[in-house]
Amino acid sequence: MVSVRARSWAALLLPPVAWFGFEQGLSALLHARCDLAGWGLAWGAASLAACALAAWLARPLARRGGNRLSLLWLARLALVLAGIFALAIAFQALAILLVPACVG
């Protein structure tokens, strides 16, 4: 069984890592082969799923919080960060549809 502390930290760190992986990984892929832009939507969906997983991990903890007030605060912060990074990933994934990858 995973501890409350581990779940809180996992939920807190997963969205920024998912966003960074999406941002940098997709950039490297499109610089190498711009014809694979369609993979960006799948990559964005996977990154959004990681943010949803973080919110799913944090939501029960944000209500009860465990023994410590700090874990409650971390879980609530993780919910906010999951939303912010999911929004950033969604806008970047939509930009793949709007801006052609092989320009120039």
LINTA-V927901 format. One record per run of one state. SS is the DSSP state (A for helix, B for strand, O for the rest). FROM is the first residue (numbers start at 0). TO is the last residue. If there is no record, write none. Layout:
# LINTA-V927901
((SS,FROM,TO) (SS,FROM,TO))
This chain:
# LINTA-V927901
((O,0,2) (A,3,31) (O,32,32) (A,33,35) (O,36,36) (A,37,63) (O,64,67) (A,68,97) (O,98,103))
